[in-house]
Amino acid sequence: MKNKIEIIISIQFDSEEEMKIIFTSLKPEIQEHDFERSQVSFSLKNLIMTLNIKAQDMNAAKATINSVLGWISTTTGVLNTLSKQT
């Protein structure tokens, strides 16, 4: 697959715990999802999660970004809801 587009997204977290929870929930989604025209890798360092998205075209890049950020948003929403209940 020849990738024409590369997008790097860095997300800074407030705590190591929050970052690890997001990472743990995101990892299986990325590994099991079938990205036909794109690929995603990510790393953690100093409370920053860096996502590297490579795609064949803009539509694939947009779809991949929407999926990944949607998963992160959902997990963050659950964490916020749970923290308000305790």
Phi, psi and omega in degrees: 000124177264119182267131179260339186237135174229128181234131178244126180240128177246131181237123179265134181252159180280334183213157176298320181299312180299317181297318181292324177295314178298314179301314182296323179282329182281324186306308180294328178298315181290319182291325185268341182286139180266093175274105185289322185239020179207168175216152183230135170227158180210156179219161180237134176197127175051050179065019178239125173262125179249122178257132178243113183248124177241134184219156179284330183207171184296321179297318178294320178298314181297315180297319180293316178300314180299318179296308184296313180293329175296317177297318179295316180298317179298313180296319178297319177299317178296315178300317179295319178297315181294323181291331178285335181277345182261000000 
